[in-house]
């Protein structure tokens, strides 16, 4: 597994660590899950935007 270096404000990292502790996860697990969720949501929004564009094109066309 690859390692990366990410910088963030100390206060934000403290909040991340608090959530990880409450969920009994590692910091890495929490961040991976957050990124998976972001990527999934981003993909869904992209697909929705494409469908809306096609729908509008059909209405206009």
N, C-alpha and C positions, 0 to 999 in steps of 0.2 A: 504494500500500500504506500502511495506517495505521501510525502509530508509537504505542507505549504506554510508560509509565514504570512500572517495577517496582522495588521496593526489596527487597534481600536482604542478609544478612550478607556481609561481605567474604570470609570464609573459604569460604562456599558458592559465591560467584561465582568465586573462584579455582579451585575444583574443577570448576565448569562450564567455565571457560576451558581447563583441563587436558584435559578430555574432548574438547572441540571441537578443540583442537590435535592430540591423538592421532588423531582421526577426520578431520582435515583439513577441518573444516567451520567455518563462522562460528558465533559464539555464537547469533545469531538463528536459524540453521538448526537448531541443536541444540535450542533451546528450542521452536521450532515443532513439531519431530518429537516431542519429549517430550509436548507438549500434545495432538497428534493421537493418540498412543498412549494417553494417559490418557482422552481422550474416547471412543475406540473401546472400551477396556476397560470404561469406565463404562457405555456403552450396552449392551454384551454382558451385563454383570452385571444391568442393569436388565431386559433381556429375559428373562434366566434367572430372575430373581426373579418376574416376571410369570407365566411358565410354571409355576413351582413353586407359586405361589398358586392358579392355575387347577387344577392337578393336585390339590392339597389340597382345594380346594373341591369337586371332583368326587368325591373319596373320602368326604368328609363328607356332601355333599349328597344 
